[in-house]
Amino acid sequence: MGTRWQDHRSRRVLRAMERDARRTDGPAGPERRRSPALPVLGLAAVVAALAFALGARGVGVDLPAGLGELFHQRVYVEVDGEALAVPRPAPASGRLLPEVPVTTGGTYAFLRQDADGAPVGYDPCRPVRWVLRTTGMPDGGEQLVEQAVAEVSAATGLQLEYAGTTDEAPDVDRAIIQPDRYGTDWAPVLVAWATSEEVPALVGDVAGIGGSAAVPGADGAGQWLAAGRLVLDSEDLGAMIAAGQGDSARAIIMHELGHVVGLDHVNSVTELMNPMMSGILDFGPGDRAGLALVGQVDCQ
């Protein structure tokens, strides 16, 4: 049996609890006047705590004028039993990299789609940070990861930004927000090398696992990918690299990164997203069409 790919779909249940904090009988948005800062500092702290506590339970809260905008439509996700606010995206003025046009045709599939059938992907107006766990990484492994990341960035128009090394273990139920390790933003994409002893899903002919979580926008509208996880079999890929099959190892990494950014398996043997290795070392025409589309999702 040939080496098999396997995609990982997050089993963590995201419980988005939206709270409408806007008054229905008053002005909304920037037209609302703000109260003087100093006299309401104590009240703001009390209301903030109350809004978080009630909002985490899905209870609507009317806030005083000037504070409503601050807490308007906050969404929470449950991480290890704790309700954490969905991160607000950093300001952006548009795409970071040019949109990649669809110039090829072929077979592709998306892991997640919205109600209109459009793919769910990473926000193209903000960098997709990724970190590397080097434990068990074979010689030459980092270079292959960097090459695969560059290929996926070019095919999607997403800016995949290296954020350094990490000691995070590639757990199946990965926390999508890890304040102690990465701050209050979504956790970066984790690229980790591991053995089948550490990650039993790699047992047998599975060479890698990849995927991302689907998360809501900060105001509850829309859906994007975040906190991806890519686990590479250090023994299988290490043996391939040692045998002079670095191109095949890189193709496996590219395949799994395809899952991370939103592509599913396809049956066509001419596409890299086929679940079986068939000698394809680069993205096929369908792969490229699908990657371009996942890179064209709306900005948050």
C-alpha positions as CSV (number, residue, x, y, z in Angstrom):
1,M,0.0,0.0,0.0
2,G,1.3,3.5,-0.9
3,T,1.8,6.2,1.6
4,R,-1.5,7.7,2.6
5,W,-2.4,11.3,3.4
6,Q,-4.8,12.2,6.2
7,D,-6.5,15.5,6.9
8,H,-7.4,16.5,10.4
9,R,-10.7,18.3,11.0
10,S,-10.8,19.9,14.4
11,R,-13.0,18.0,16.8
12,R,-13.1,20.9,19.2
13,V,-16.7,22.3,19.4
14,L,-16.7,26.0,19.1
15,R,-19.5,27.5,21.1
16,A,-20.1,31.0,19.8
17,M,-22.2,32.9,22.1
18,E,-23.2,36.2,20.6
19,R,-24.6,39.1,22.7
20,D,-26.3,42.1,21.1
21,A,-25.2,45.1,23.3
22,R,-26.7,47.8,21.2
23,R,-29.8,49.7,22.4
24,T,-32.7,49.3,20.1
25,D,-34.1,52.7,20.7
26,G,-31.0,54.8,20.5
27,P,-28.2,55.8,18.1
28,A,-25.6,53.2,17.2
29,G,-22.0,53.2,16.0
30,P,-19.8,56.3,15.9
31,E,-22.8,58.6,16.3
32,R,-23.1,57.6,19.9
33,R,-21.6,60.1,22.3
34,R,-18.9,59.0,24.8
35,S,-19.2,59.9,28.5
36,P,-16.2,61.6,30.1
37,A,-13.4,59.1,30.7
38,L,-12.4,59.7,34.3
39,P,-15.9,59.7,35.9
40,V,-16.9,56.4,34.4
41,L,-13.7,54.4,34.8
42,G,-15.1,52.5,37.8
43,L,-18.4,51.9,36.1
44,A,-16.6,50.7,32.9
45,A,-14.7,48.1,34.9
46,V,-17.9,46.8,36.5
47,V,-19.9,46.8,33.3
48,A,-17.0,45.0,31.5
49,A,-17.0,42.2,34.0
50,L,-20.7,42.0,34.0
51,A,-20.9,42.0,30.2
52,F,-18.3,39.2,29.9
53,A,-20.0,37.1,32.6
54,L,-23.5,37.5,31.0
55,G,-22.3,37.5,27.4
56,A,-20.5,34.2,28.0
57,R,-23.9,32.7,28.7
58,G,-25.5,34.2,25.7
59,V,-27.5,36.9,27.7
60,G,-28.1,40.3,26.1
61,V,-26.8,43.3,28.0
62,D,-27.8,46.9,27.6
63,L,-24.8,49.1,28.2
64,P,-24.6,52.8,29.0
65,A,-24.1,55.2,26.1
66,G,-20.4,55.2,25.1
67,L,-19.7,51.7,26.4
68,G,-22.1,49.9,24.0
69,E,-19.8,50.3,21.1
70,L,-16.9,48.8,23.0
71,F,-18.8,45.6,23.8
72,H,-21.1,45.5,20.8
73,Q,-21.6,41.9,19.6
74,R,-18.7,40.2,21.3
75,V,-18.5,36.5,20.5
76,Y,-17.0,34.0,22.8
77,V,-15.5,30.5,22.2
78,E,-15.0,27.9,24.8
79,V,-11.4,26.9,25.3
80,D,-10.6,24.3,28.0
81,G,-13.8,25.1,29.7
82,E,-13.2,28.9,29.7
83,A,-15.0,31.4,27.6
84,L,-12.6,33.6,25.7
85,A,-13.5,36.5,23.5
86,V,-13.0,36.0,19.8
87,P,-10.0,38.1,18.9
88,R,-10.6,41.4,17.1
89,P,-8.6,41.5,13.9
90,A,-5.8,44.0,13.5
91,P,-6.6,47.0,11.3
92,A,-6.1,46.4,7.6
93,S,-6.4,48.4,4.5
94,G,-6.8,45.6,2.0
95,R,-5.0,42.4,0.9
96,L,-1.4,41.9,1.8
97,L,-0.6,40.1,-1.4
98,P,-2.2,40.3,-4.8
99,E,-5.2,38.1,-5.4
100,V,-4.3,35.0,-7.4
101,P,-6.6,34.6,-10.4
102,V,-8.1,31.2,-11.3
103,T,-6.3,30.3,-14.6
104,T,-6.6,26.5,-14.5
105,G,-9.3,23.9,-14.4
106,G,-9.5,20.6,-12.7
107,T,-10.9,18.8,-9.7
108,Y,-10.8,20.4,-6.3
109,A,-12.9,20.3,-3.1
110,F,-13.1,22.5,0.0
111,L,-13.1,21.2,3.6
112,R,-15.6,23.9,4.6
113,Q,-18.1,26.1,2.7
114,D,-20.5,28.8,3.7
115,A,-24.2,28.7,3.0
116,D,-23.6,30.0,-0.6
117,G,-21.1,27.3,-1.3
118,A,-18.1,29.6,-1.2
119,P,-15.0,28.2,0.6
120,V,-14.0,29.1,4.1
121,G,-10.4,30.3,4.3
122,Y,-7.9,32.4,6.1
123,D,-8.3,36.2,6.1
124,P,-6.2,37.4,3.1
125,C,-5.9,40.9,4.6
126,R,-3.8,39.8,7.6
127,P,-0.8,37.6,7.9
128,V,-1.2,33.9,8.6
129,R,1.4,33.3,11.3
130,W,3.0,29.9,11.6
131,V,5.4,28.4,14.1
132,L,7.7,25.4,13.9
133,R,8.4,22.7,16.5
134,T,11.7,21.3,15.5
135,T,11.7,18.3,17.9
136,G,12.5,15.2,15.8
137,M,12.9,17.2,12.6
138,P,15.2,15.4,10.2
139,D,18.1,17.1,8.5
140,G,16.8,19.2,5.6
141,G,13.3,19.2,7.0
142,E,13.2,22.9,7.8
143,Q,14.2,23.8,4.2
144,L,11.4,21.6,2.8
145,V,8.8,23.2,5.1
146,E,9.9,26.7,4.0
147,Q,9.7,25.7,0.3
148,A,6.3,24.2,0.8
149,V,5.1,27.3,2.6
150,A,6.3,29.5,-0.2
151,E,4.5,27.4,-2.8
152,V,1.2,27.6,-0.9
153,S,1.6,31.3,-0.3
154,A,2.2,31.9,-4.0
155,A,-0.8,29.7,-5.0
156,T,-3.2,31.3,-2.6
157,G,-2.1,34.9,-2.3
158,L,-2.0,34.5,1.5
159,Q,0.9,36.0,3.4
160,L,2.2,33.0,5.5
161,E,4.5,34.6,8.1
162,Y,7.1,32.7,10.1
163,A,6.7,33.5,13.8
164,G,9.6,31.4,15.2
165,T,9.9,28.1,16.9
166,T,7.7,26.7,19.6
167,D,7.7,23.9,22.2
168,E,3.9,23.3,21.7
169,A,3.0,19.6,21.4
170,P,0.8,18.7,18.4
171,D,-2.2,17.6,20.5
172,V,-5.3,16.5,18.6
173,D,-7.6,18.8,20.6
174,R,-5.4,21.8,20.1
175,A,-6.5,25.0,21.9
176,I,-7.4,27.6,19.3
177,I,-6.5,30.5,21.7
178,Q,-3.5,30.0,24.0
179,P,-2.9,33.3,26.0
180,D,0.1,32.0,28.0
181,R,2.0,30.9,24.9
182,Y,0.8,33.1,22.0
183,G,-1.3,35.9,23.5
184,T,-4.9,36.6,23.0
185,D,-5.0,36.3,19.2
186,W,-5.8,33.0,17.5
187,A,-3.0,30.5,17.9
188,P,-0.7,30.5,14.9
189,V,-0.5,27.5,12.5
190,L,1.6,24.9,14.2
191,V,4.0,22.9,12.0
192,A,5.3,20.0,14.1
193,W,7.4,16.9,13.5
194,A,6.4,13.9,15.5
195,T,6.6,10.1,15.7
196,S,3.7,7.7,15.7
197,E,4.3,7.1,19.4
198,E,3.6,10.7,20.2
199,V,0.8,11.1,17.6
200,P,-1.0,7.7,17.2
201,A,-2.8,9.0,14.1
202,L,0.6,8.7,12.2
203,V,0.7,4.9,12.8
204,G,1.1,2.9,9.6
205,D,1.2,4.6,6.2
206,V,0.0,8.0,7.3
207,A,2.7,10.5,6.5
208,G,1.1,13.7,7.8
209,I,-2.0,15.3,9.2
210,G,-3.2,18.8,8.5
211,G,-6.3,21.1,9.0
212,S,-7.6,24.2,10.7
213,A,-10.5,25.3,12.9
214,A,-13.4,27.3,11.5
215,V,-14.0,30.3,13.7
216,P,-16.5,33.2,13.8
217,G,-15.7,36.8,13.2
218,A,-15.3,39.1,16.2
219,D,-18.8,40.5,15.7
220,G,-20.4,37.1,15.0
221,A,-20.6,37.6,11.3
222,G,-18.9,35.3,8.8
223,Q,-16.5,32.4,9.3
224,W,-12.8,32.1,8.7
225,L,-10.1,29.5,9.3
226,A,-7.6,29.8,12.2
227,A,-5.2,27.9,14.5
228,G,-4.2,25.4,11.9
229,R,-2.2,22.2,12.8
230,L,0.3,20.4,10.5
231,V,1.9,17.2,11.9
232,L,4.6,15.5,9.9
233,D,5.9,12.0,10.4
234,S,9.5,12.5,11.3
235,E,10.4,8.8,10.7
236,D,8.7,8.4,7.3
237,L,9.7,11.7,5.9
238,G,13.1,11.4,7.4
239,A,13.6,8.1,5.6
240,M,12.5,9.7,2.4
241,I,14.9,12.6,2.7
242,A,17.7,10.3,3.6
243,A,17.0,8.2,0.5
244,G,17.2,11.2,-1.8
245,Q,13.4,11.7,-2.1
246,G,13.2,15.2,-0.8
247,D,10.9,16.2,-3.6
248,S,8.4,13.6,-2.5
249,A,8.7,14.7,1.2
250,R,8.1,18.3,0.1
251,A,5.0,17.2,-1.9
252,I,3.6,15.6,1.3
253,I,4.1,18.9,3.2
254,M,2.4,20.8,0.4
255,H,-0.5,18.4,0.5
256,E,-1.0,18.8,4.2
257,L,-0.7,22.6,3.9
258,G,-3.4,22.4,1.3
259,H,-5.7,21.0,4.1
260,V,-4.6,23.7,6.5
261,V,-5.7,26.5,4.1
262,G,-9.0,24.7,3.3
263,L,-8.7,22.1,0.6
264,D,-10.2,18.6,0.9
265,H,-9.2,15.3,-0.8
266,V,-10.1,14.6,-4.4
267,N,-10.2,11.4,-6.3
268,S,-8.3,12.6,-9.4
269,V,-4.9,11.1,-9.6
270,T,-3.5,14.1,-11.4
271,E,-4.0,16.3,-8.4
272,L,-1.7,16.6,-5.3
273,M,-4.8,16.6,-3.1
274,N,-5.4,12.9,-3.9
275,P,-5.2,11.0,-0.7
276,M,-2.6,8.5,-2.1
277,M,0.9,9.3,-3.3
278,S,1.0,8.7,-7.0
279,G,4.2,10.4,-8.1
280,I,2.7,13.9,-8.3
281,L,5.3,16.3,-6.9
282,D,3.5,19.7,-7.5
283,F,0.0,21.1,-7.3
284,G,-2.1,20.1,-10.2
285,P,-4.5,22.3,-12.2
286,G,-7.4,21.6,-9.9
287,D,-5.3,22.1,-6.8
288,R,-4.3,25.5,-8.1
289,A,-7.8,26.5,-8.9
290,G,-9.0,25.5,-5.4
291,L,-6.0,27.3,-3.7
292,A,-6.7,30.5,-5.6
293,L,-10.3,30.4,-4.5
294,V,-9.6,29.8,-0.8
295,G,-7.2,32.8,-1.0
296,Q,-10.0,35.0,-2.4
297,V,-12.3,34.9,0.6
298,D,-13.5,38.2,2.0
299,C,-11.5,40.0,4.6
300,Q,-12.8,40.3,8.1
